[in-house]
Amino acid sequence: MKVFISGNIAPVGIKELEENNISITQWKANRQITADELIAACQDQDALISVGPNQINAAFLEACSHLKVIALHSVGYDQVDVAAAKRLNIPIGNTPGVLSGATADTAFLLMLAVSRKAFYSHKKIIKGEWKNYEPTPELGIEVNGKTLGIFGLGKIGLEMAKKCIGAYHMPVIYHNRSRNEEAEKEIGAKYVTFEELLAQSDVLSIHTALTPETKGKFTLDVFKQMKPNSIFINTARGGIHNEKDLIQALEERIIWGAGLDVTNPEPMDKNNPLLSIESVAVLPHIGSATEETRAAMAQLIVKNILAGLKGEKLPYEVV
């Protein structure tokens, strides 16, 4: 059996595939593979491990309808045409659960970095602007005891909430399509309407999937409903917030700050105004980027691939 991998995965995954006598072809160029290149590369393959923002759309799926299984190197699958995959009977798997802690760590890191203007202050050192001690300029804000709002209280959101409660005694409110009664019992989270979430959150952290309902959800009108001293955190998908509106909200002090591990588009342009705003921290989509998490993701990928090649139900199937 042959598998094409559209990028790098943890060595443990490669080793396990080879131990199962699977022939591997891997994209090695220092750039993202194009849609046409991906289709061409998969023509003589039995399976695909999709690494990065490849669009597993109807055009790709129809051109590669011979594939026995596609394994995503992610928990999100907004890039997949689910209806087309179902119609063509191509099972698609993801990597749920194992990256929750690492991604929540990133959201927590961004919250602290924004609250203390850490990235901006670090840049001042690099620019040689760290001069005399001054007690008042560019002050941050404290998060201890402040209200954490979660938009999308699933596994990652729950991990973020636990960290904020444990470290800073932050009361937690949340908004989901449906209530998470288990989380309410475990951490005392309070379900609120979307409007109440905006009005009451001191830190609003996004942990929802990118869907037609959430795409572009956070617009200028939404930011205007937030507190003027609030912090917006997005480690989910860049498409959930309108970037132009976010820039305006920050420049006009409609909200206090923002921390992003996801942008739209990705990668972000180096001249993006967000990178020069004091109370903004941006990371290059490193949510799950730890050795332990990437290894665990690779192992789930292999389980999906092996099951799919045998014609069995994928253990972590999304389609």
C-alpha positions in Angstrom: 0.0 0.0 0.0 1.2 3.5 -0.8 0.6 6.7 1.2 1.4 10.3 0.2 2.2 12.7 3.0 1.8 16.4 2.1 4.3 17.7 4.7 6.2 16.6 7.8 4.8 14.5 10.6 6.5 13.3 13.8 9.1 10.5 13.2 7.1 8.1 15.3 4.4 8.1 12.6 6.8 7.5 9.8 8.4 4.6 11.7 5.0 3.0 12.4 3.9 3.3 8.8 7.2 1.7 7.6 6.8 -1.1 10.2 3.4 -1.9 8.6 5.1 -2.2 5.2 3.5 0.9 3.8 5.4 2.7 1.0 5.7 6.4 1.8 6.1 9.4 -0.6 6.5 12.7 1.2 6.3 16.3 0.0 9.7 17.8 1.0 9.7 21.2 -0.7 9.9 24.3 1.6 6.5 25.6 0.5 2.9 24.4 0.7 1.9 22.0 -2.0 -0.5 23.4 -4.6 -3.9 21.9 -5.3 -2.8 20.7 -8.7 0.4 19.2 -7.3 -1.5 17.4 -4.6 -3.9 15.9 -7.1 -1.0 14.7 -9.3 0.9 13.3 -6.3 -2.1 11.2 -5.2 -2.8 9.6 -8.5 -0.8 6.4 -7.8 -1.4 6.4 -4.0 -3.8 4.5 -1.8 -4.1 7.0 1.0 -3.3 10.6 1.8 -2.0 12.2 5.0 -3.0 15.9 4.6 -0.6 18.2 6.5 -1.4 21.9 6.4 -4.2 23.9 4.8 -4.9 21.7 1.8 -8.4 22.0 0.5 -10.0 18.6 0.4 -12.8 19.9 -1.7 -15.0 18.3 -4.3 -12.5 18.9 -7.2 -9.8 17.1 -5.3 -12.0 14.3 -4.1 -13.4 13.6 -7.5 -9.9 13.7 -9.1 -8.7 11.3 -6.3 -11.8 9.2 -5.8 -9.6 6.0 -5.8 -8.2 6.9 -2.3 -9.1 4.5 0.4 -8.6 6.9 3.2 -7.6 10.5 4.0 -6.1 11.3 7.4 -5.9 14.9 8.5 -3.0 16.3 10.6 -5.5 18.3 12.6 -8.6 18.2 14.7 -10.4 20.8 12.5 -11.9 19.7 9.2 -13.4 22.9 7.8 -11.2 22.4 4.7 -13.1 19.2 3.8 -16.1 19.0 1.6 -17.9 16.6 3.8 -20.8 16.0 1.4 -18.5 15.2 -1.5 -16.5 12.8 0.7 -19.6 11.0 1.8 -20.9 10.8 -1.8 -17.6 9.3 -3.0 -17.3 7.0 0.1 -13.9 8.3 1.0 -13.4 8.1 4.8 -11.7 11.0 6.4 -10.1 11.0 9.9 -8.8 13.7 12.2 -6.8 13.9 15.5 -9.2 14.8 18.3 -8.4 15.1 22.0 -4.6 14.9 22.0 -4.0 18.5 21.2 -6.5 20.1 23.7 -3.9 20.7 26.4 -1.3 22.2 24.1 -3.7 24.5 22.3 -5.2 25.7 25.6 -1.6 26.4 26.8 -1.2 28.7 23.7 -4.5 30.5 24.5 -3.3 31.0 28.1 0.1 32.2 26.9 -1.5 34.7 24.6 -3.8 36.0 27.3 -0.9 36.8 29.6 1.3 38.2 26.7 -1.5 40.6 25.7 -2.4 41.6 29.3 1.2 42.7 29.9 2.0 43.9 26.4 4.8 41.4 26.4 5.5 41.1 22.7 5.5 44.9 22.2 7.9 45.4 25.2 10.2 42.7 23.9 10.4 44.4 20.5 11.5 47.6 22.3 14.6 45.8 23.6 15.5 44.5 20.2 15.1 48.1 18.8 17.4 49.5 21.5 14.5 51.5 23.0 14.9 50.2 26.6 16.3 53.3 28.2 15.5 54.8 31.6 13.0 53.3 34.1 9.5 54.9 33.7 6.7 53.8 36.0 3.6 54.7 34.0 3.9 54.3 30.2 2.5 51.3 28.4 1.0 49.6 31.4 -0.7 46.2 31.2 -3.8 45.0 33.0 -4.2 42.2 35.5 -6.5 39.1 34.8 -6.7 37.8 38.4 -10.4 37.5 39.3 -11.6 38.7 35.9 -14.3 37.0 33.9 -13.3 34.5 31.3 -15.7 34.0 28.4 -15.5 30.9 26.2 -17.1 30.8 22.8 -17.2 27.1 22.1 -16.8 25.2 25.4 -15.5 21.9 24.1 -12.3 20.0 25.1 -9.9 22.8 24.3 -12.1 25.5 25.8 -12.5 23.4 29.0 -8.7 23.1 29.3 -8.3 26.8 28.9 -11.0 27.4 31.6 -9.3 25.0 34.0 -6.0 26.9 33.7 -7.6 30.3 34.2 -9.6 29.1 37.2 -6.5 27.4 38.8 -4.1 30.2 38.2 -6.2 33.3 38.4 -9.5 32.3 40.0 -11.4 33.6 37.0 -15.1 32.9 36.9 -16.2 31.3 33.6 -19.1 32.0 31.3 -19.6 30.4 28.0 -21.8 30.2 24.9 -22.3 27.1 22.8 -25.0 25.9 20.3 -26.0 23.6 23.1 -25.2 23.6 26.8 -22.2 21.7 28.2 -23.7 20.4 31.4 -20.7 18.3 32.3 -18.5 21.4 32.2 -21.0 23.3 34.2 -20.8 20.6 36.9 -17.0 20.2 36.8 -15.9 23.8 36.8 -19.0 25.8 37.6 -19.2 27.4 34.1 -22.3 29.5 33.5 -24.2 29.3 30.2 -25.1 32.7 28.8 -26.5 34.1 25.5 -24.0 35.3 22.9 -24.9 38.9 23.7 -24.3 38.3 27.5 -21.0 36.7 26.7 -19.8 39.8 24.8 -21.1 42.2 27.5 -19.7 40.3 30.5 -16.3 38.8 29.4 -13.1 40.5 30.4 -11.2 37.9 28.4 -13.1 36.3 25.5 -11.4 33.1 24.2 -12.5 31.4 20.9 -12.5 27.6 20.8 -15.2 26.8 18.2 -15.0 25.1 14.8 -15.1 27.2 11.7 -18.5 26.6 10.2 -20.9 28.7 8.0 -22.5 29.9 11.3 -19.2 31.0 12.9 -17.3 32.3 9.8 -16.8 36.0 10.1 -18.8 36.0 13.4 -16.6 38.6 15.1 -17.2 41.8 13.2 -16.9 45.4 14.3 -20.6 45.4 15.5 -19.7 42.4 17.7 -16.5 44.0 19.1 -18.6 47.1 19.9 -20.6 44.9 22.3 -17.5 43.9 24.3 -16.0 45.8 27.2 -13.6 48.5 26.3 -11.0 46.9 28.6 -11.5 43.3 27.2 -9.1 41.0 25.5 -10.0 38.9 22.5 -8.2 35.6 22.1 -8.5 33.3 19.0 -6.6 30.0 18.8 -9.3 28.3 16.7 -9.5 29.5 13.1 -8.6 32.9 11.6 -11.8 33.0 9.6 -13.9 33.3 12.7 -13.0 37.0 13.1 -13.0 39.8 10.5 -9.4 41.0 10.6 -10.1 44.5 9.3 -12.8 45.0 11.9 -10.5 43.7 14.6 -7.8 46.2 13.6 -10.3 49.0 13.7 -11.6 47.8 17.1 -8.1 47.9 18.5 -7.0 51.1 16.9 -10.1 52.9 18.1 -9.8 51.4 21.6 -13.2 49.6 21.3 -11.5 46.6 22.9 -8.2 46.6 24.8 -6.2 43.9 23.2 -6.0 40.7 21.2 -4.0 37.5 21.1 -4.0 35.4 17.9 -2.6 32.1 17.0 -4.6 32.0 13.8 -5.0 34.7 11.2 -6.8 35.2 7.9 -4.9 34.7 5.6 -2.1 32.6 6.9 0.7 33.3 6.9 0.2 36.9 8.0 1.9 39.7 6.1 4.9 41.1 8.0 3.5 44.6 7.5 0.1 43.8 9.0 -1.0 46.6 11.4 -1.8 44.1 14.2 1.9 43.4 14.6 2.6 47.0 15.7 -0.2 47.5 18.1 1.0 47.5 21.8 -1.7 45.3 23.2 -1.6 42.6 20.5 0.3 39.3 20.5 0.4 37.1 17.3 1.8 33.6 17.0 2.3 31.6 13.7 -0.4 28.9 14.4 1.7 27.0 16.9 -1.3 25.8 19.0 -0.4 22.1 19.0 3.3 22.5 18.4 4.9 20.5 21.1 7.0 17.3 20.6 4.6 15.3 22.7 1.4 16.5 21.0 2.7 16.2 17.5 3.8 12.6 18.3 0.4 11.8 19.6 -1.2 13.3 16.5 1.0 11.2 14.3 0.0 8.0 16.1 -3.7 8.8 15.7 -3.1 9.5 12.0 -1.4 6.1 11.6 -4.4 4.4 13.3 -6.8 6.1 10.8 -4.6 5.1 7.8 -4.2 1.5 8.8 -7.9 1.1 9.4 -8.8 2.8 6.2 -6.4 0.7 4.1 -8.0 -2.4 5.6 -11.5 -1.2 4.8 -12.3 -0.9 8.5 -14.1 2.0 10.2 -11.7 4.7 11.1 -11.2 5.1 14.9 -11.3 8.9 14.6 -13.6 9.4 11.6 -15.2 12.7 10.7 -16.8 11.5 7.4 
